[in-house]
Each structure stands twice: as structure tokens, then as C-alpha cells.
């Protein structure tokens, strides 16, 4: 899917996204998406848009299952990040996510057709592997914080430019 198409599907509106900070064996669960970021690829913690009538915690459980195949329990709200990169504008709520079942797989975005899927892979990455990624391929939080333990300690509201 092209960046233009991503903008058509997800852009020009404010979205509330719920994202999971999930650690296992010192690694942070990340999902690679195409059609996002300046280089057309972006590694981000898994998550997605809330649906009308859905709680943030319900959204987190649903989105992680869709994107990674993992069943999780939503933990506490850690921090909020405001992402603005036209045509995308999102308030991202980051929660702790604790694995309760399932197995890690490449998931899907059900709102996209089969030939438009943007998820490339999901995997746990340690600090060295995150730091080894070009900064342009990382979510804004990952450009500033690469140690998964530091990310779980973040609190507050962030908006980076």
C-alpha cells in the first residue's frame, strides 16, 4: 500500500489509537508497517484505532490479537503521544500489555483489503536491534527511547517535532 493510500484510509481526521507496550525476555513487541514514515516503512508498537462504543482496553486486546496473533490483558495506561504528520493525526494511548495466550504471527488490518495490507511483520526487539534501525524507520517514541525498560517507565503526554 502506498503512503498516498494510507493517507486516504487513515488520514485527514483525528484518530484515537490504543497501543501496547509488551515486553518479553527484555525485548519490546514491535510491528513493521509499510506505507508509513518518511521511507515508506515504520516500526511501531502494535495497536490501532478505537471503534465507537469500545473501551480503550477492549481496543487494545482486539488490536494486538489482529496485528500479532497474541492474546493479552491490558495493564495500566503508561503515557499519551500526539502524532501529527499530515495527513495523519492521532492521539496514541500507550498501555502495558501482558501476554496471556496466542502465538506471534504476522497479523492483518481488517479495515484493509487483502491486497492492501500494510503489516509486514511483528517481533520482539531488544535495545541494540532498535538502535540498529535507521531513526526514520522508528516511531517517534523509539527515536528518543530505545531501551524497552525506559519505555515502560514513561509517564505523561508527549508530542515530538
C-alpha positions as CSV (number, residue, x, y, z in Angstrom):
1,X,0.0,0.0,0.0
2,X,1.3,3.4,-0.9
3,X,1.7,6.3,1.5
4,X,-1.0,8.1,-0.5
5,X,-3.4,5.3,0.0
6,X,-2.6,5.1,3.8
7,X,-3.5,8.8,3.9
8,X,-6.8,8.2,2.1
9,X,-7.8,5.4,4.5
10,X,-6.5,6.8,7.8
11,X,-5.8,10.5,7.2
12,X,-7.4,13.9,7.3
13,X,-9.1,13.2,10.6
14,X,-8.2,12.8,14.3
15,X,-7.8,9.2,15.3
16,X,-7.6,7.8,18.8
17,X,-5.2,4.8,18.7
18,X,-4.5,2.4,21.5
19,X,-1.1,0.8,21.5
20,X,0.5,-1.9,23.6
21,X,3.9,-1.8,25.3
22,X,4.6,-5.5,25.6
23,X,7.9,-6.9,26.9
24,X,9.2,-10.5,26.7
25,X,12.8,-11.6,27.6
26,X,13.9,-7.9,27.5
27,X,12.5,-7.3,24.0
28,X,9.8,-4.9,23.1
29,X,7.0,-6.1,20.7
30,X,7.1,-4.0,17.5
31,X,5.2,-4.2,14.2
32,X,6.6,-3.1,10.9
33,X,4.2,-1.3,8.6
34,X,4.6,-0.2,5.0
35,X,3.2,3.0,3.7
36,X,4.1,4.9,6.9
37,X,7.0,7.1,7.7
38,X,9.3,9.1,5.5
39,X,10.9,6.0,4.0
40,X,7.6,4.1,3.5
41,X,8.2,1.8,6.4
42,X,7.8,2.3,10.1
43,X,8.3,0.1,13.2
44,X,5.7,0.9,15.9
45,X,4.3,-0.8,19.0
46,X,1.2,-2.7,17.8
47,X,-2.2,-1.0,18.2
48,X,-4.9,0.7,16.3
49,X,-8.0,2.9,16.2
50,X,-10.8,2.7,18.7
51,X,-14.2,1.9,17.4
52,X,-17.4,3.6,18.6
53,X,-18.6,2.2,21.9
54,X,-15.4,0.3,22.6
55,X,-13.3,1.0,25.7
56,X,-9.5,1.7,25.3
57,X,-8.7,-1.6,27.0
58,X,-11.1,-3.6,24.7
59,X,-9.5,-1.9,21.7
60,X,-6.0,-2.8,22.9
61,X,-7.0,-6.5,23.3
62,X,-8.6,-6.6,19.8
63,X,-5.8,-4.7,18.0
64,X,-3.0,-6.8,19.5
65,X,-4.8,-10.0,18.5
66,X,-5.4,-8.7,15.0
67,X,-1.9,-7.4,14.4
68,X,0.2,-10.0,16.2
69,X,-1.9,-13.1,17.0
70,X,-1.2,-12.6,20.7
71,X,-3.9,-12.6,23.4
72,X,-3.2,-10.0,26.0
73,X,-4.5,-8.5,29.2
74,X,-4.5,-4.7,29.2
75,X,-2.4,-3.2,32.1
76,X,-2.2,0.4,33.2
77,X,-2.1,3.4,31.0
78,X,1.5,4.5,30.7
79,X,1.6,7.6,28.5
80,X,-0.1,9.5,25.7
81,X,1.6,10.6,22.5
82,X,0.2,13.0,19.9
83,X,1.3,12.1,16.4
84,X,1.0,14.8,13.7
85,X,2.4,14.1,10.3
86,X,0.0,15.3,7.6
87,X,-2.3,13.8,6.6
88,X,-2.2,11.7,9.8
89,X,-3.1,13.0,13.2
90,X,-3.5,10.6,16.1
91,X,-3.7,10.6,19.9
92,X,-2.0,7.4,20.9
93,X,-2.7,5.9,24.3
94,X,0.0,3.5,25.3
95,X,-0.9,0.8,27.8
96,X,1.0,-2.1,29.3
97,X,0.1,-5.3,27.6
98,X,0.7,-8.7,29.2
99,X,0.6,-11.8,27.1
100,X,-2.0,-14.4,28.2
101,X,-2.0,-16.7,25.1
102,X,-1.8,-17.0,21.4
103,X,1.3,-17.2,19.3
104,X,3.2,-14.4,17.5
105,X,2.3,-14.1,13.8
106,X,2.1,-11.5,11.1
107,X,-1.4,-10.1,11.6
108,X,-3.8,-8.0,9.4
109,X,-5.7,-4.8,9.4
110,X,-9.3,-5.9,8.9
111,X,-10.3,-2.5,7.5
112,X,-8.0,-3.0,4.5
113,X,-8.4,-5.4,1.6
114,X,-6.1,-8.4,1.3
115,X,-4.0,-6.7,-1.4
116,X,-3.7,-3.5,0.7
117,X,-2.3,-5.0,3.9
118,X,0.4,-2.8,5.5
119,X,1.6,-5.1,8.3
120,X,4.9,-6.7,7.3
121,X,6.0,-8.4,10.5
122,X,5.8,-8.4,14.2
123,X,8.6,-9.3,16.5
124,X,10.3,-8.6,19.9
125,X,13.3,-6.3,19.6
126,X,15.9,-5.5,22.2
127,X,17.6,-2.2,22.7
128,X,20.5,-3.0,20.3
129,X,18.2,-4.0,17.5
130,X,16.1,-0.9,17.9
131,X,19.1,1.3,17.9
132,X,20.3,-0.5,14.8
133,X,17.3,0.7,12.9
134,X,17.6,3.9,10.9
135,X,15.8,6.6,13.1
136,X,13.4,7.3,10.1
137,X,12.1,3.7,10.5
138,X,11.2,4.2,14.1
139,X,8.1,5.5,15.9
140,X,8.7,8.9,17.4
141,X,9.0,7.4,20.9
142,X,11.6,4.9,19.7
143,X,13.7,7.7,18.2
144,X,14.2,9.0,21.8
145,X,13.9,5.9,23.9
146,X,15.4,2.6,22.7
147,X,15.7,0.7,26.0
148,X,12.4,-1.2,26.4
149,X,12.7,-0.7,30.2
150,X,12.8,3.0,29.8
151,X,9.7,3.0,27.6
152,X,7.7,1.2,30.3
153,X,8.7,3.9,32.7
154,X,7.4,6.8,30.6
155,X,4.6,8.8,32.0
156,X,2.7,11.9,30.8
157,X,1.9,13.5,27.5
158,X,4.4,13.7,24.6
159,X,4.4,15.5,21.3
160,X,7.7,15.5,19.4
161,X,8.5,17.6,16.3
